[in-house]
Structure formats: C-alpha cells, structure tokens
C-alpha cells in the first residue's frame, strides 16, 4: 500500500468502480486506490439490491407461469411445483460471486488499481484515514478523489422495544430467511417489488403505506395498474394512510401499533422490513474536514459532479438529488472519468435522458418525461397511448394488458418521454431509452421496420396512430382541404 495516490475512489459499486477502471486504462502510469468496506466490487446494487431482488423475481415469475399453464392448454393433475428455497438461495449466491469476481479480475488485471478493503474517512482536504480489517489505522494522501459510497435504507424512529428487530434489504439478502408473514413499511418501488415477489413464494404480506396511494413518484395511470394487481392478490393486505406509533416484542412476534382513520389498531407480525426510503451514506466520511459541503439529501455538487473541494468529486446515490439508479451512476461514471483524465470539466450528465424499470408485476418502464412531468413543466405536448390488448405478441403470450404511452412535443413531433406497462416492459425499455436520448420524432420512428410479431412493434404502431390523428386534424382545416383539392387537379 502506498502513502500517496493520484486518484482515490471510495466505494466499489457502479458509481465508483467504473471511474477507477476507466482512468486506470487511460493513464496506466498513475496510481489508483479503490477503497471499499467489503473489499468486493459491486456495491449494494449487486449484493443487497437490484441483482438479488431480480434473481428472486425470476423465480417468482416462473411460479406464476406454472400457475397459469392452463391458459396455454396444459393441464396438470396436481400441484406441479415445489418451492425449494435453499436452491434459490444457492443460485443467488453463485450469481453474485460470479459477477463480483469478474469485476475484481478486470480491475486487478489493469495493473495500476489497488483494491483496499477498509473503512475510509477524511482527515483533511487531501488526506484519508483508512481502517483495515485488523483495526490498523493508516493515512494516505491523494491528488484527486471520488466519493461513491451510495445510500442506505432509512429506518423511521418509533416507540417500543422492537425497533432493533426491523430489517432492511441488507439483512434480508444477507440471511435469506423466508418468513411466514412479513410487514413492509413503505409504498414505493422497493416495497412493491418485495411485496409481490415474496407473496408469490407464499408469504403473507402487510403493506403499511403512509399515503393514500402507492408509487407516488410514478405516473398515476401506470401505478393504478399495479395497485389493481396488489388488490387482487390474496396474499397482500394493503394498509393505506397508516401512521405507525410503536413496535414492541410480543413473545416470538412483533406487535405493530398504528393509527388508521383516526383509530388505534394493532397487528402481529413475524418480521418487519423497512422500505421507507433511502439516505446518503455519508455519516462516517468526516466531510467537514475535507471541505465538502453536504445537506440532508447528500453531497452538494456542481453540474460536473465536483464538490466544494475542487479536487474531490462525488457520484451516484451519495449525491443530493441524483437519480437513485445504478445505471445512472454508471452513465455518469464515464463522464466523470473523462473529466478527470482531461483535467477539464467538459462533460456533465444529462438527467433528462434517464430511463428506469420497476420490476413489479407487470413491469413499469420509463424513459424521459411522463405526461404528469410534462404538465408540471408547462410544455406544449401531445400525449397518446397504444394498448397491448391489440398487439399480436402480447395476445400470444396471454399478456395482453398494459400500454405504451408517448409524450410528444407538439411543434417538432419529438418524443420527449415514453412509459411502458407490461409484464416484459424491461425487454423493450432499452429501445425506449434510445428513442428519447436521440430525440427521435414520430416520422423517424414510423420509418423503422420492426420484426413481427414482437412487443417492440408497439413503438411504431403508436407513432402511426399519433401521426394519423395529427393528419386528420390538419385535414379538417378548410385551407388544407382547398390545397388538397388543388393538388389533385394539378
């Protein structure tokens, strides 16, 4: 281990590792330290977030498919599957190990990256103290640093002696215990994914939602479809407009005391999981000593992700108001690495290009602006949707529900946003992201030829539908009718 590094990256997840790798490749003579508390590359997304949850989601979807076999003319006499939870746990572990090993092999193979398993905090504007596994304290200096420590689950404070029993996604994926019942605090993306996935495995779910709606940051039209699915699921108990007061131990269970509709109520639960939001993981960094400004939501940065210390940058969930997605952190990592390499802040991330997928059942995918966001920005747009119930591939797969929706700038016909609701929305979300990022217009999309029958045909069908309506509206104009008659005469 060196005493000085040209670049120190704190955090081995998608906001940090790509920066270290790219700078190392561009500048092989420079020394780079990649510090991570686990000493494994991947971050929370790999170990306790998006990857393990999607591994469970894949198994849950197969259970649903088996239960719906009769729709495809396949009849089984008795129960046709057995849930082997240990095999699912083993599969999850194998995939995680394979992915983190691949990342570590690449990083170590570059040659000038040193991966250090340690906790890191700042001592000054260019000095970091690290605590190794054996509790040894060391100080290292740096020319530039990147903070990429991500975020962690927020656990609300309640009364009672059962608070220490509340788990988060971290503890769930570390232990992988499948409880008989589970109470989930929250109505956002993580809460909904956990509820639907674990319900498919037979877990009785109580979903405590503070507001009168779920997924409040997602387009209402889309979230209403998910709400209907939740309401139809006999394993999920929706508790809207609830305020939890206390959590107490009650023998081998936990008693939740809450207020709903002005009445105090109680509910016993085997396990409680908090999915009530996330907070920036900065409490251990001693940012004041580094001259790095931060607020409650995270580190304050410029448009090029530079902190108030000009030699320190921050990326990903640890940044205030940064979109909380691993792929956004990866996207910004490339721009940040280029700026560090060039030693000029030329590149800044464009968050308007953001795309995401909620792996609910069905999926919700989005790229660019939703109709509600466009309305808030007072944009002059046309909004229209195409239903999958008339799309061939969806009918074949018995997944003929949901829709594709475009938000189109009226004057230019550019597609500013796309929302997709479908069981396989994740499979075509990439094309939606490309359409928005390249600011394609309806005519350009109509000129593309999509294979048949595929889900992606819906993109062209909606473009044709919208252009058809626009043309019909134009033809109703008397002047346009006169020009058309004149053209035919000529």
C-alpha positions in Angstrom: 0.0 0.0 0.0 1.3 3.4 -1.0 1.3 6.6 1.1 0.1 8.7 -1.9 -2.2 8.0 -4.8 -3.0 10.1 -7.9 -6.7 9.1 -7.5 -8.6 7.6 -4.6 -12.1 6.2 -5.2 -14.2 5.5 -2.1 -16.9 2.9 -2.9 -16.7 -0.2 -5.1 -20.2 0.0 -6.6 -21.4 1.2 -10.0 -20.7 4.8 -9.1 -17.1 4.2 -8.2 -15.6 1.1 -9.8 -16.1 2.3 -13.5 -14.4 5.6 -12.7 -11.3 3.8 -11.3 -11.2 1.3 -14.2 -11.5 3.9 -16.9 -9.0 6.4 -15.5 -6.6 3.5 -14.9 -6.8 2.4 -18.5 -6.4 5.9 -19.8 -3.5 6.7 -17.5 -1.5 3.5 -16.8 1.3 5.4 -15.1 -1.0 6.8 -12.4 -1.6 5.1 -9.1 -5.3 4.5 -8.2 -6.7 3.2 -4.9 -10.2 1.7 -4.9 -11.4 1.6 -1.3 -14.5 -0.5 -0.3 -15.6 -1.7 3.1 -16.5 -5.1 1.8 -13.4 -5.5 -0.4 -15.7 -6.9 -3.1 -16.8 -4.9 -6.1 -20.4 -4.4 -7.0 -21.9 -2.2 -4.2 -25.3 -2.6 -2.7 -27.0 -3.0 -6.1 -25.1 -6.3 -6.5 -25.2 -7.7 -3.0 -28.4 -6.4 -1.4 -30.4 -4.6 -4.1 -31.3 -4.8 -7.7 -29.5 -8.0 -8.6 -30.6 -10.3 -5.8 -34.1 -9.0 -5.9 -34.3 -9.7 -9.7 -33.0 -13.2 -9.0 -35.9 -13.8 -6.7 -38.2 -12.1 -9.2 -37.2 -14.6 -11.9 -38.2 -17.5 -9.7 -41.4 -15.8 -8.7 -42.3 -15.2 -12.4 -41.8 -18.9 -13.1 -44.2 -19.8 -10.3 -46.8 -17.5 -11.8 -46.2 -19.1 -15.3 -46.7 -22.5 -13.9 -49.9 -21.5 -12.2 -51.2 -20.1 -15.5 -50.3 -23.1 -17.7 -54.0 -24.0 -18.2 -54.3 -20.8 -20.2 -52.0 -22.4 -22.8 -53.8 -25.7 -23.0 -51.6 -27.5 -20.5 -53.4 -29.3 -17.7 -51.6 -30.8 -14.7 -53.4 -33.1 -12.3 -52.0 -32.0 -9.0 -49.7 -29.3 -7.6 -47.0 -29.0 -10.2 -44.1 -27.4 -8.4 -42.3 -27.4 -5.0 -40.6 -24.4 -3.7 -37.0 -25.3 -2.8 -35.9 -22.1 -1.1 -32.4 -23.4 -0.4 -31.8 -23.8 -4.2 -32.9 -20.3 -4.8 -30.5 -19.0 -2.1 -27.7 -21.1 -3.6 -28.4 -19.7 -7.1 -28.4 -16.1 -5.8 -25.0 -16.7 -4.1 -23.5 -18.2 -7.2 -24.6 -15.4 -9.5 -23.3 -12.7 -7.0 -20.0 -14.4 -6.6 -19.6 -14.8 -10.4 -20.3 -11.1 -11.0 -18.1 -9.7 -8.3 -15.2 -12.0 -9.2 -15.5 -10.9 -12.8 -15.3 -7.2 -11.8 -12.4 -7.8 -9.4 -10.5 -9.8 -12.0 -10.8 -7.0 -14.6 -9.8 -4.3 -12.0 -6.8 -6.2 -10.8 -5.8 -7.1 -14.3 -5.5 -3.5 -15.3 -2.4 -3.3 -13.1 -2.4 0.2 -11.5 -5.5 -0.2 -9.4 -5.1 -1.3 -5.8 -8.3 -2.6 -4.2 -8.3 -1.9 -0.5 -10.8 -3.5 2.0 -11.2 -0.8 4.6 -13.4 2.0 6.0 -12.4 5.4 4.8 -12.9 8.9 6.2 -11.3 12.3 5.5 -8.6 13.9 7.7 -8.0 17.0 5.6 -8.7 18.3 2.1 -6.2 15.8 0.6 -5.8 13.1 3.3 -7.8 10.0 4.0 -7.7 7.8 7.0 -8.4 4.1 6.4 -9.2 1.4 9.0 -8.2 -2.1 7.8 -9.7 -5.4 8.9 -7.2 -5.8 11.7 -8.2 -2.3 13.0 -4.9 -0.8 11.8 -5.2 2.9 11.1 -3.3 4.3 8.1 -3.3 7.7 6.4 -2.9 8.2 2.6 -2.8 11.4 0.6 -4.3 12.0 -2.9 -4.3 14.4 -5.8 -8.0 13.7 -6.7 -10.7 11.7 -5.0 -14.2 10.4 -5.9 -16.8 9.7 -3.2 -19.1 6.9 -4.4 -20.4 5.4 -1.1 -24.0 5.2 -2.2 -27.1 5.2 0.0 -28.6 3.1 2.7 -32.1 2.2 3.8 -33.9 4.7 6.1 -35.5 3.3 9.2 -38.1 5.5 10.8 -37.9 6.1 14.6 -40.8 4.6 16.6 -41.6 3.9 20.2 -41.2 0.4 21.6 -38.6 -2.3 22.4 -38.8 -3.9 19.0 -37.0 -1.3 16.8 -33.8 -3.4 16.7 -35.8 -6.2 15.1 -36.7 -4.2 12.0 -34.7 -5.4 9.0 -33.8 -3.7 5.7 -33.0 -5.1 2.3 -29.4 -5.6 3.6 -30.4 -8.0 6.4 -32.9 -9.8 4.2 -30.5 -10.7 1.5 -27.7 -11.5 4.0 -29.9 -14.0 5.8 -32.4 -15.0 3.1 -35.0 -16.2 5.6 -38.4 -16.8 4.1 -40.9 -15.8 6.9 -44.5 -17.0 7.3 -45.6 -13.4 7.2 -43.9 -10.0 6.6 -44.9 -6.4 7.3 -43.4 -3.9 4.9 -43.2 -0.2 5.7 -43.4 1.8 2.6 -45.3 2.3 -0.7 -42.5 2.9 -3.1 -40.7 0.8 -5.6 -38.7 -1.3 -3.2 -41.7 -2.0 -1.0 -43.9 -3.0 -4.0 -41.2 -5.3 -5.5 -40.7 -7.1 -2.2 -44.4 -7.5 -1.6 -45.2 -9.0 -5.0 -42.1 -11.3 -5.1 -42.5 -12.7 -1.6 -46.2 -13.1 -2.0 -45.5 -15.4 -5.0 -43.5 -17.5 -2.6 -46.5 -17.8 -0.2 -45.5 -15.1 2.3 -48.5 -13.2 3.9 -47.7 -9.5 3.3 -49.0 -6.5 5.3 -48.1 -3.3 3.4 -48.1 -0.2 5.6 -48.5 2.8 3.3 -48.4 6.3 4.9 -50.2 8.0 2.0 -53.4 7.2 0.2 -51.6 5.9 -2.9 -48.7 3.7 -3.9 -45.7 4.7 -6.1 -46.4 8.4 -5.6 -43.4 9.4 -7.8 -44.6 7.4 -10.7 -47.3 8.3 -13.3 -50.7 7.7 -11.8 -52.1 5.9 -14.8 -49.3 3.3 -14.6 -49.3 2.9 -10.8 -53.1 2.3 -10.8 -52.5 -0.9 -12.8 -50.0 -2.1 -10.2 -52.5 -1.1 -7.4 -55.2 -3.3 -9.1 -52.8 -6.2 -9.2 -52.0 -5.8 -5.5 -55.7 -5.6 -4.6 -56.3 -8.8 -6.5 -53.5 -10.7 -4.7 -55.0 -12.6 -1.7 -51.6 -12.7 0.0 -51.2 -8.9 0.2 -53.0 -6.8 2.8 -52.9 -3.1 1.8 -53.0 -0.7 4.8 -53.3 2.9 3.4 -53.0 6.1 5.4 -51.3 4.5 8.3 -49.1 6.1 10.9 -47.1 3.6 12.9 -46.7 4.6 16.6 -44.8 1.8 18.2 -43.2 -1.6 17.6 -42.9 -4.0 20.5 -41.8 -7.5 21.1 -44.7 -9.9 21.8 -43.3 -13.3 22.6 -41.8 -14.6 19.3 -43.6 -11.9 17.2 -43.6 -8.2 16.8 -46.7 -6.0 17.6 -47.2 -3.0 15.4 -49.3 -0.2 16.9 -50.6 2.2 14.3 -53.3 4.8 13.6 -55.6 4.5 10.6 -58.8 6.5 10.0 -58.4 8.1 13.5 -58.5 4.7 15.2 -55.6 3.0 17.0 -55.0 -0.5 15.8 -52.6 -3.4 16.4 -51.2 -6.1 14.2 -48.9 -9.0 15.0 -46.1 -9.8 12.5 -43.3 -12.3 12.3 -40.9 -9.9 10.6 -40.9 -6.2 9.7 -39.0 -4.8 6.7 -38.4 -1.1 6.3 -38.6 0.2 2.7 -39.4 3.8 3.7 -36.8 5.5 1.6 -33.1 5.8 1.4 -30.5 8.3 2.8 -27.0 9.1 1.6 -24.2 7.0 3.1 -22.0 9.9 4.4 -22.2 9.8 8.2 -18.7 8.1 8.5 -16.8 10.3 6.0 -16.0 13.4 8.1 -16.8 15.6 5.1 -16.3 18.8 7.1 -12.5 18.0 7.3 -12.3 17.7 3.6 -14.2 20.9 2.9 -17.0 19.1 1.2 -20.5 20.6 1.6 -23.5 18.4 2.2 -27.2 18.6 3.0 -29.7 16.2 4.4 -30.2 14.6 0.9 -26.5 14.1 0.3 -23.3 15.8 -1.0 -23.7 19.1 -2.9 -22.1 19.0 -6.3 -21.8 21.2 -9.4 -23.2 20.1 -12.8 -20.0 18.2 -13.4 -20.2 16.4 -10.1 -17.5 18.5 -8.4 -17.8 19.1 -4.7 -16.9 22.3 -2.8 -13.4 20.8 -2.7 -12.3 21.2 -6.3 -10.1 18.0 -6.1 -13.0 15.9 -4.8 -15.9 14.6 -6.9 -19.0 12.6 -5.9 -21.2 10.3 -8.0 -24.3 8.2 -7.6 -26.7 7.9 -4.7 -24.4 9.8 -2.3 -25.1 13.0 -4.3 -28.1 15.2 -3.3 -30.9 15.0 -5.9 -29.0 12.4 -8.0 -31.4 9.8 -9.7 -31.2 6.8 -7.5 -30.4 4.2 -10.2 -27.3 2.1 -10.6 -27.4 2.7 -14.4 -27.4 6.4 -13.9 -24.3 6.2 -11.7 -22.6 4.0 -14.4 -23.5 6.5 -17.1 -22.1 9.5 -15.0 -19.0 7.4 -14.2 -17.8 7.6 -17.8 -18.3 11.4 -18.0 -16.6 11.8 -14.6 -13.6 9.7 -15.7 -13.2 11.7 -18.9 -13.1 14.9 -16.9 -10.5 13.6 -14.5 -8.4 12.3 -17.4 -8.6 15.6 -19.4 -8.2 17.7 -16.2 -11.0 19.9 -17.5 -14.7 19.6 -16.6 -16.1 19.4 -20.2 -18.8 16.8 -19.6 -21.9 16.9 -17.4 -24.6 14.2 -17.0 -28.0 14.9 -18.6 -30.5 13.5 -16.2 -33.4 14.2 -18.6 -32.2 11.1 -20.5 -32.8 8.9 -17.5 -34.7 5.6 -18.0 -35.7 3.1 -15.5 -37.7 -0.1 -14.9 -39.8 -1.0 -11.9 -39.7 -4.8 -11.7 -43.3 -5.0 -10.4 -45.8 -7.4 -11.9 -46.4 -6.1 -14.5 -43.2 -4.0 -15.1 -43.3 -0.3 -15.5 -40.6 1.2 -17.7 -40.0 4.8 -18.4 -37.6 7.0 -20.4 -37.6 10.8 -20.4 -40.7 12.7 -19.2 -44.0 11.3 -18.1 -47.2 13.1 -19.0 -47.5 14.5 -15.5 -43.9 15.8 -15.5 -44.5 17.5 -18.9 -47.6 19.1 -17.5 -45.7 20.5 -14.5 -43.1 22.0 -16.9 -45.9 23.7 -18.9 -44.7 22.0 -22.1 -46.9 22.0 -25.2 -47.2 18.3 -25.8 -49.4 15.6 -27.2 -50.0 12.5 -25.2 -51.4 9.3 -26.5 -51.1 5.6 -25.8 -51.3 2.2 -27.5 -52.9 -0.7 -25.7 -51.2 -4.1 -25.8 -54.5 -5.9 -25.9 -54.5 -5.5 -29.7 -50.8 -6.4 -30.1 -50.1 -9.9 -31.5 -47.2 -11.0 -29.4 -49.0 -10.0 -26.2 -52.1 -11.9 -27.2 -49.9 -15.0 -28.0 -48.2 -14.8 -24.5 -51.5 -14.1 -22.7 -50.0 -10.8 -21.5 -52.4 -8.5 -23.4 -52.7 -5.8 -20.8 -50.9 -2.5 -20.2 -49.8 0.1 -22.8 -47.1 2.2 -24.4 -47.5 6.0 -24.0 -45.7 8.8 -25.8 -45.2 12.4 -24.6 -44.6 14.3 -27.9 -43.6 17.9 -28.4 -46.4 19.4 -30.5 -44.3 21.6 -32.8 -41.4 19.3 -33.6 -43.1 15.9 -33.0 -40.1 14.8 -31.0 -40.7 12.1 -28.5 -39.9 13.6 -25.1 -41.0 10.6 -22.9 -42.1 7.0 -23.1 -43.9 5.0 -20.4 -44.5 1.2 -20.8 -46.6 -1.0 -18.6 -46.3 -4.7 -19.5 -45.0 -8.0 -18.0 -42.0 -7.8 -20.3 -41.5 -4.0 -20.3 -37.9 -4.4 -19.2 -37.2 -6.2 -22.5 -38.0 -3.2 -24.7 -37.0 -0.4 -22.2 -33.7 -0.1 -24.0 -35.3 1.0 -27.2 -37.4 3.5 -25.4 -34.3 4.9 -23.8 -32.6 5.2 -27.2 -35.6 6.9 -28.8 -35.7 9.6 -26.1 -31.9 10.0 -25.9 -31.7 10.6 -29.7 -34.8 12.8 -29.6 -36.4 10.8 -32.5 -39.7 12.2 -33.9 -42.8 10.3 -34.9 -41.9 10.3 -38.6 -38.4 8.8 -38.0 -39.9 6.1 -35.8 -42.6 5.3 -38.5 -39.7 4.8 -41.0 -38.2 2.0 -38.9 -39.2 -1.6 -39.6 -39.8 -3.8 -36.6 -40.0 -7.6 -36.8 -43.4 -9.3 -36.4 -44.7 -10.5 -34.0 -42.7 -8.7 -31.3 -43.5 -6.4 -28.4 -41.4 -3.6 -30.0 -43.9 -3.3 -32.8 -45.9 -1.2 -30.4 -43.5 1.6 -30.8 -44.2 2.0 -34.5 -47.9 1.3 -34.1 -48.3 4.2 -31.6 -46.2 6.5 -33.8 -48.6 5.8 -36.7 -51.6 6.2 -34.5 -50.5 9.6 -33.4 -49.4 10.8 -36.9 -52.8 9.6 -38.2 -54.7 11.7 -35.7 -52.5 14.7 -36.4 -53.1 14.4 -40.2 -56.9 14.0 -39.7 -56.9 17.1 -37.6 -55.0 19.0 -40.3 -57.3 17.8 -43.0 -60.3 19.3 -41.1 -58.8 22.8 -41.8 -60.6 24.3 -44.8 -57.4 25.8 -46.2 -55.7 22.3 -46.1 -58.8 20.8 -47.9 -58.5 23.5 -50.6 -54.8 22.8 -51.1 -55.5 19.0 -51.3 -58.2 19.6 -54.0 -55.8 21.8 -55.9 -53.0 19.2 -55.7 -55.4 16.6 -57.1 -56.4 18.8 -60.0 -52.8 19.5 -60.9 
